[in-house]
Amino acid sequence: MAQRFLVEATRATGPDEYFRWHAVAATLGYSEAEARQAMQSLDDRKLVILLLEGNARLLDAGRQMGAKLEARLIRAGEATRR
């Protein structure tokens, strides 16, 4: 769950490295509890920083891991189309 959340957060993050985690949760169809659990997991692993009012900042490690996971998803999608 946290990996999918991280990939979508990476996509949602602007050039300033901030995103609205409630919007990411809505995109994925996550409940409030699922979103909080995913964000807490990412925060515990030092991939994001939780901020006030539903904002979060994607840290360098989170951006790198999110990009790797997204590339893996793309490759997996290409493999299933063959």
A tleap script that builds the chain and sets N, CA, C and O, in Angstrom:
source leaprc.protein.ff14SB
mol = sequence {
  NMET ALA GLN ARG PHE LEU VAL GLU ALA THR
  ARG ALA THR GLY PRO ASP GLU TYR PHE ARG
  TRP HIE ALA VAL ALA ALA THR LEU GLY TYR
  SER GLU ALA GLU ALA ARG GLN ALA MET GLN
  SER LEU ASP ASP ARG LYS LEU VAL ILE LEU
  LEU LEU GLU GLY ASN ALA ARG LEU LEU ASP
  ALA GLY ARG GLN MET GLY ALA LYS LEU GLU
  ALA ARG LEU ILE ARG ALA GLY GLU ALA THR
  ARG CARG
}
set mol.1.N position { 0.822 -1.183 0.000 }
set mol.1.CA position { 0.000 0.000 0.000 }
set mol.1.C position { 0.872 1.256 0.000 }
set mol.1.O position { 0.602 2.196 -0.747 }
set mol.2.N position { 1.906 1.278 0.824 }
set mol.2.CA position { 2.771 2.456 0.909 }
set mol.2.C position { 3.552 2.666 -0.383 }
set mol.2.O position { 3.837 3.805 -0.752 }
set mol.3.N position { 3.904 1.574 -1.081 }
set mol.3.CA position { 4.641 1.720 -2.336 }
set mol.3.C position { 3.784 2.385 -3.401 }
set mol.3.O position { 4.253 3.284 -4.099 }
set mol.4.N position { 2.538 1.957 -3.535 }
set mol.4.CA position { 1.624 2.598 -4.496 }
set mol.4.C position { 1.442 4.063 -4.142 }
set mol.4.O position { 1.418 4.928 -5.018 }
set mol.5.N position { 1.314 4.332 -2.852 }
set mol.5.CA position { 1.139 5.709 -2.395 }
set mol.5.C position { 2.366 6.542 -2.755 }
set mol.5.O position { 2.231 7.681 -3.203 }
set mol.6.N position { 3.551 5.989 -2.566 }
set mol.6.CA position { 4.783 6.710 -2.879 }
set mol.6.C position { 4.887 7.008 -4.371 }
set mol.6.O position { 5.284 8.108 -4.753 }
set mol.7.N position { 4.537 6.051 -5.211 }
set mol.7.CA position { 4.574 6.285 -6.661 }
set mol.7.C position { 3.630 7.422 -7.028 }
set mol.7.O position { 4.009 8.318 -7.783 }
set mol.8.N position { 2.419 7.398 -6.511 }
set mol.8.CA position { 1.450 8.450 -6.841 }
set mol.8.C position { 1.867 9.789 -6.253 }
set mol.8.O position { 1.656 10.828 -6.878 }
set mol.9.N position { 2.452 9.781 -5.065 }
set mol.9.CA position { 2.955 11.026 -4.471 }
set mol.9.C position { 4.075 11.609 -5.322 }
set mol.9.O position { 4.161 12.825 -5.491 }
set mol.10.N position { 4.930 10.747 -5.858 }
set mol.10.CA position { 6.008 11.204 -6.741 }
set mol.10.C position { 5.420 11.876 -7.971 }
set mol.10.O position { 5.915 12.914 -8.411 }
set mol.11.N position { 4.374 11.295 -8.525 }
set mol.11.CA position { 3.704 11.882 -9.696 }
set mol.11.C position { 3.048 13.214 -9.352 }
set mol.11.O position { 3.027 14.131 -10.173 }
set mol.12.N position { 2.513 13.321 -8.139 }
set mol.12.CA position { 1.772 14.519 -7.732 }
set mol.12.C position { 2.665 15.652 -7.248 }
set mol.12.O position { 2.214 16.790 -7.118 }
set mol.13.N position { 3.917 15.346 -6.984 }
set mol.13.CA position { 4.824 16.341 -6.421 }
set mol.13.C position { 5.248 17.335 -7.484 }
set mol.13.O position { 5.679 16.963 -8.576 }
set mol.14.N position { 5.117 18.605 -7.143 }
set mol.14.CA position { 5.541 19.661 -8.052 }
set mol.14.C position { 7.023 19.938 -7.917 }
set mol.14.O position { 7.730 19.239 -7.191 }
set mol.15.N position { 7.493 20.961 -8.619 }
set mol.15.CA position { 8.925 21.288 -8.579 }
set mol.15.C position { 9.405 21.698 -7.186 }
set mol.15.O position { 10.601 21.645 -6.899 }
set mol.16.N position { 8.485 22.102 -6.334 }
set mol.16.CA position { 8.852 22.499 -4.974 }
set mol.16.C position { 8.917 21.316 -4.006 }
set mol.16.O position { 9.224 21.493 -2.827 }
set mol.17.N position { 8.627 20.102 -4.507 }
set mol.17.CA position { 8.713 18.848 -3.759 }
set mol.17.C position { 7.614 18.660 -2.715 }
set mol.17.O position { 7.733 17.802 -1.841 }
set mol.18.N position { 6.548 19.453 -2.800 }
set mol.18.CA position { 5.428 19.326 -1.871 }
set mol.18.C position { 4.235 18.699 -2.574 }
set mol.18.O position { 4.066 18.842 -3.785 }
set mol.19.N position { 3.406 17.999 -1.797 }
set mol.19.CA position { 2.167 17.441 -2.336 }
set mol.19.C position { 1.113 17.405 -1.238 }
set mol.19.O position { 1.427 17.478 -0.050 }
set mol.20.N position { -0.137 17.291 -1.658 }
set mol.20.CA position { -1.271 17.170 -0.731 }
set mol.20.C position { -1.589 15.679 -0.616 }
set mol.20.O position { -2.077 15.060 -1.561 }
set mol.21.N position { -1.304 15.119 0.550 }
set mol.21.CA position { -1.456 13.676 0.666 }
set mol.21.C position { -2.910 13.222 0.620 }
set mol.21.O position { -3.177 12.079 0.248 }
set mol.22.N position { -3.857 14.084 0.986 }
set mol.22.CA position { -5.274 13.717 0.857 }
set mol.22.C position { -5.658 13.561 -0.613 }
set mol.22.O position { -6.462 12.695 -0.959 }
set mol.23.N position { -5.083 14.401 -1.479 }
set mol.23.CA position { -5.362 14.304 -2.917 }
set mol.23.C position { -4.792 13.007 -3.484 }
set mol.23.O position { -5.423 12.368 -4.326 }
set mol.24.N position { -3.614 12.620 -3.032 }
set mol.24.CA position { -3.011 11.354 -3.471 }
set mol.24.C position { -3.900 10.194 -3.032 }
set mol.24.O position { -4.148 9.272 -3.809 }
set mol.25.N position { -4.372 10.236 -1.805 }
set mol.25.CA position { -5.251 9.183 -1.292 }
set mol.25.C position { -6.530 9.090 -2.118 }
set mol.25.O position { -6.991 7.994 -2.435 }
set mol.26.N position { -7.102 10.241 -2.467 }
set mol.26.CA position { -8.327 10.254 -3.268 }
set mol.26.C position { -8.082 9.653 -4.652 }
set mol.26.O position { -8.917 8.907 -5.163 }
set mol.27.N position { -6.947 9.973 -5.252 }
set mol.27.CA position { -6.599 9.424 -6.565 }
set mol.27.C position { -6.537 7.903 -6.521 }
set mol.27.O position { -6.966 7.230 -7.458 }
set mol.28.N position { -6.007 7.372 -5.442 }
set mol.28.CA position { -5.861 5.920 -5.290 }
set mol.28.C position { -7.114 5.242 -4.740 }
set mol.28.O position { -7.202 4.014 -4.739 }
set mol.29.N position { -8.076 6.023 -4.276 }
set mol.29.CA position { -9.277 5.452 -3.680 }
set mol.29.C position { -9.056 4.932 -2.273 }
set mol.29.O position { -9.785 4.053 -1.815 }
set mol.30.N position { -8.052 5.470 -1.579 }
set mol.30.CA position { -7.744 5.042 -0.219 }
set mol.30.C position { -8.677 5.726 0.776 }
set mol.30.O position { -9.069 6.878 0.590 }
set mol.31.N position { -9.019 5.007 1.820 }
set mol.31.CA position { -9.768 5.597 2.926 }
set mol.31.C position { -8.823 6.492 3.726 }
set mol.31.O position { -7.609 6.466 3.528 }
set mol.32.N position { -9.389 7.272 4.618 }
set mol.32.CA position { -8.579 8.132 5.492 }
set mol.32.C position { -7.593 7.287 6.306 }
set mol.32.O position { -6.424 7.647 6.442 }
set mol.33.N position { -8.074 6.166 6.843 }
set mol.33.CA position { -7.208 5.297 7.656 }
set mol.33.C position { -6.079 4.693 6.818 }
set mol.33.O position { -4.937 4.631 7.272 }
set mol.34.N position { -6.390 4.251 5.608 }
set mol.34.CA position { -5.355 3.687 4.732 }
set mol.34.C position { -4.314 4.738 4.362 }
set mol.34.O position { -3.115 4.459 4.335 }
set mol.35.N position { -4.786 5.947 4.078 }
set mol.35.CA position { -3.870 7.032 3.717 }
set mol.35.C position { -2.957 7.380 4.887 }
set mol.35.O position { -1.753 7.562 4.709 }
set mol.36.N position { -3.526 7.471 6.068 }
set mol.36.CA position { -2.707 7.779 7.249 }
set mol.36.C position { -1.671 6.681 7.505 }
set mol.36.O position { -0.528 6.968 7.860 }
set mol.37.N position { -2.075 5.440 7.326 }
set mol.37.CA position { -1.155 4.319 7.524 }
set mol.37.C position { -0.014 4.382 6.505 }
set mol.37.O position { 1.147 4.187 6.866 }
set mol.38.N position { -0.331 4.649 5.247 }
set mol.38.CA position { 0.699 4.748 4.205 }
set mol.38.C position { 1.638 5.909 4.487 }
set mol.38.O position { 2.856 5.765 4.378 }
set mol.39.N position { 1.080 7.061 4.848 }
set mol.39.CA position { 1.914 8.232 5.124 }
set mol.39.C position { 2.795 7.997 6.342 }
set mol.39.O position { 3.959 8.400 6.347 }
set mol.40.N position { 2.263 7.355 7.369 }
set mol.40.CA position { 3.065 7.076 8.559 }
set mol.40.C position { 4.221 6.141 8.222 }
set mol.40.O position { 5.336 6.322 8.711 }
set mol.41.N position { 3.953 5.143 7.386 }
set mol.41.CA position { 5.002 4.219 6.965 }
set mol.41.C position { 6.098 4.952 6.195 }
set mol.41.O position { 7.284 4.719 6.428 }
set mol.42.N position { 5.707 5.832 5.285 }
set mol.42.CA position { 6.689 6.593 4.499 }
set mol.42.C position { 7.458 7.571 5.377 }
set mol.42.O position { 8.655 7.781 5.180 }
set mol.43.N position { 6.772 8.166 6.343 }
set mol.43.CA position { 7.427 9.085 7.281 }
set mol.43.C position { 8.423 8.325 8.161 }
set mol.43.O position { 9.535 8.798 8.394 }
set mol.44.N position { 8.026 7.156 8.643 }
set mol.44.CA position { 8.915 6.343 9.484 }
set mol.44.C position { 10.194 5.960 8.745 }
set mol.44.O position { 11.261 5.852 9.349 }
set mol.45.N position { 10.078 5.758 7.439 }
set mol.45.CA position { 11.242 5.365 6.632 }
set mol.45.C position { 12.004 6.571 6.075 }
set mol.45.O position { 12.902 6.420 5.247 }
set mol.46.N position { 11.640 7.756 6.536 }
set mol.46.CA position { 12.328 9.002 6.145 }
set mol.46.C position { 12.268 9.246 4.637 }
set mol.46.O position { 13.242 9.689 4.028 }
set mol.47.N position { 11.099 8.949 4.040 }
set mol.47.CA position { 10.895 9.195 2.617 }
set mol.47.C position { 10.074 10.454 2.386 }
set mol.47.O position { 10.169 11.086 1.334 }
set mol.48.N position { 9.270 10.812 3.376 }
set mol.48.CA position { 8.475 12.045 3.330 }
set mol.48.C position { 8.524 12.708 4.698 }
set mol.48.O position { 8.904 12.093 5.695 }
set mol.49.N position { 8.135 13.965 4.720 }
set mol.49.CA position { 7.945 14.687 5.975 }
set mol.49.C position { 6.495 15.145 5.999 }
set mol.49.O position { 6.033 15.822 5.080 }
set mol.50.N position { 5.785 14.773 7.050 }
set mol.50.CA position { 4.410 15.226 7.220 }
set mol.50.C position { 4.416 16.671 7.693 }
set mol.50.O position { 5.147 17.029 8.617 }
set mol.51.N position { 3.598 17.494 7.057 }
set mol.51.CA position { 3.482 18.898 7.421 }
set mol.51.C position { 2.058 19.178 7.880 }
set mol.51.O position { 1.240 18.263 7.967 }
set mol.52.N position { 1.767 20.410 8.165 }
set mol.52.CA position { 0.436 20.807 8.610 }
set mol.52.C position { -0.561 20.838 7.461 }
set mol.52.O position { -0.189 20.963 6.294 }
set mol.53.N position { -1.830 20.721 7.816 }
set mol.53.CA position { -2.957 20.924 6.906 }
set mol.53.C position { -2.941 20.012 5.682 }
set mol.53.O position { -3.314 20.440 4.589 }
set mol.54.N position { -2.517 18.769 5.851 }
set mol.54.CA position { -2.569 17.807 4.758 }
set mol.54.C position { -1.457 17.912 3.739 }
set mol.54.O position { -1.509 17.265 2.693 }
set mol.55.N position { -0.462 18.712 4.028 }
set mol.55.CA position { 0.683 18.836 3.126 }
set mol.55.C position { 1.781 17.874 3.543 }
set mol.55.O position { 1.856 17.462 4.701 }
set mol.56.N position { 2.620 17.525 2.600 }
set mol.56.CA position { 3.783 16.683 2.870 }
set mol.56.C position { 4.886 17.076 1.898 }
set mol.56.O position { 4.626 17.624 0.826 }
set mol.57.N position { 6.098 16.790 2.284 }
set mol.57.CA position { 7.254 17.059 1.425 }
set mol.57.C position { 7.927 15.742 1.109 }
set mol.57.O position { 8.213 14.942 1.999 }
set mol.58.N position { 8.176 15.529 -0.173 }
set mol.58.CA position { 8.878 14.339 -0.620 }
set mol.58.C position { 10.373 14.586 -0.484 }
set mol.58.O position { 10.910 15.519 -1.081 }
set mol.59.N position { 11.042 13.753 0.298 }
set mol.59.CA position { 12.485 13.886 0.488 }
set mol.59.C position { 13.232 13.241 -0.682 }
set mol.59.O position { 12.647 12.486 -1.458 }
set mol.60.N position { 14.515 13.541 -0.802 }
set mol.60.CA position { 15.314 13.004 -1.911 }
set mol.60.C position { 15.223 11.481 -1.984 }
set mol.60.O position { 15.041 10.919 -3.064 }
set mol.61.N position { 15.348 10.820 -0.846 }
set mol.61.CA position { 15.275 9.353 -0.826 }
set mol.61.C position { 13.910 8.872 -1.304 }
set mol.61.O position { 13.821 7.865 -2.006 }
set mol.62.N position { 12.850 9.578 -0.933 }
set mol.62.CA position { 11.507 9.224 -1.373 }
set mol.62.C position { 11.323 9.422 -2.865 }
set mol.62.O position { 10.708 8.594 -3.537 }
set mol.63.N position { 11.860 10.525 -3.385 }
set mol.63.CA position { 11.765 10.797 -4.817 }
set mol.63.C position { 12.500 9.718 -5.615 }
set mol.63.O position { 12.002 9.237 -6.633 }
set mol.64.N position { 13.683 9.347 -5.142 }
set mol.64.CA position { 14.471 8.316 -5.832 }
set mol.64.C position { 13.767 6.959 -5.796 }
set mol.64.O position { 13.685 6.268 -6.812 }
set mol.65.N position { 13.262 6.582 -4.622 }
set mol.65.CA position { 12.574 5.302 -4.514 }
set mol.65.C position { 11.289 5.309 -5.334 }
set mol.65.O position { 10.974 4.321 -5.998 }
set mol.66.N position { 10.547 6.408 -5.295 }
set mol.66.CA position { 9.324 6.517 -6.088 }
set mol.66.C position { 9.595 6.375 -7.573 }
set mol.66.O position { 8.837 5.710 -8.279 }
set mol.67.N position { 10.673 6.995 -8.062 }
set mol.67.CA position { 11.037 6.892 -9.477 }
set mol.67.C position { 11.408 5.452 -9.838 }
set mol.67.O position { 11.039 4.969 -10.909 }
set mol.68.N position { 12.127 4.770 -8.961 }
set mol.68.CA position { 12.498 3.368 -9.215 }
set mol.68.C position { 11.258 2.475 -9.260 }
set mol.68.O position { 11.131 1.616 -10.133 }
set mol.69.N position { 10.348 2.689 -8.312 }
set mol.69.CA position { 9.124 1.887 -8.283 }
set mol.69.C position { 8.271 2.145 -9.518 }
set mol.69.O position { 7.698 1.216 -10.087 }
set mol.70.N position { 8.187 3.404 -9.932 }
set mol.70.CA position { 7.403 3.740 -11.122 }
set mol.70.C position { 8.014 3.090 -12.363 }
set mol.70.O position { 7.285 2.561 -13.202 }
set mol.71.N position { 9.331 3.122 -12.488 }
set mol.71.CA position { 10.002 2.476 -13.624 }
set mol.71.C position { 9.729 0.976 -13.624 }
set mol.71.O position { 9.517 0.379 -14.679 }
set mol.72.N position { 9.734 0.374 -12.450 }
set mol.72.CA position { 9.450 -1.058 -12.332 }
set mol.72.C position { 8.016 -1.361 -12.775 }
set mol.72.O position { 7.773 -2.362 -13.449 }
set mol.73.N position { 7.070 -0.499 -12.398 }
set mol.73.CA position { 5.680 -0.682 -12.818 }
set mol.73.C position { 5.541 -0.561 -14.327 }
set mol.73.O position { 4.795 -1.318 -14.949 }
set mol.74.N position { 6.255 0.389 -14.916 }
set mol.74.CA position { 6.203 0.574 -16.370 }
set mol.74.C position { 6.755 -0.660 -17.071 }
set mol.74.O position { 6.161 -1.155 -18.028 }
set mol.75.N position { 7.890 -1.154 -16.594 }
set mol.75.CA position { 8.481 -2.361 -17.193 }
set mol.75.C position { 7.537 -3.559 -17.057 }
set mol.75.O position { 7.392 -4.348 -17.990 }
set mol.76.N position { 6.907 -3.687 -15.907 }
set mol.76.CA position { 5.974 -4.796 -15.689 }
set mol.76.C position { 4.783 -4.679 -16.633 }
set mol.76.O position { 4.299 -5.685 -17.150 }
set mol.77.N position { 4.314 -3.464 -16.858 }
set mol.77.CA position { 3.210 -3.244 -17.786 }
set mol.77.C position { 3.590 -3.584 -19.209 }
set mol.77.O position { 2.785 -4.153 -19.947 }
set mol.78.N position { 4.800 -3.244 -19.605 }
set mol.78.CA position { 5.277 -3.576 -20.949 }
set mol.78.C position { 5.420 -5.082 -21.115 }
set mol.78.O position { 5.135 -5.618 -22.186 }
set mol.79.N position { 5.852 -5.758 -20.081 }
set mol.79.CA position { 6.030 -7.210 -20.148 }
set mol.79.C position { 4.688 -7.923 -20.299 }
set mol.79.O position { 4.603 -8.949 -20.974 }
set mol.80.N position { 3.647 -7.390 -19.678 }
set mol.80.CA position { 2.340 -8.046 -19.762 }
set mol.80.C position { 1.665 -7.794 -21.106 }
set mol.80.O position { 0.758 -8.537 -21.481 }
set mol.81.N position { 2.084 -6.765 -21.836 }
set mol.81.CA position { 1.491 -6.472 -23.144 }
set mol.81.C position { 2.085 -7.325 -24.258 }
set mol.81.O position { 1.540 -7.358 -25.361 }
set mol.82.N position { 3.161 -7.996 -24.000 }
set mol.82.CA position { 3.825 -8.787 -25.054 }
set mol.82.C position { 3.127 -10.078 -25.307 }
set mol.82.O position { 3.556 -10.856 -26.159 }
savepdb mol mol.pdb
quit
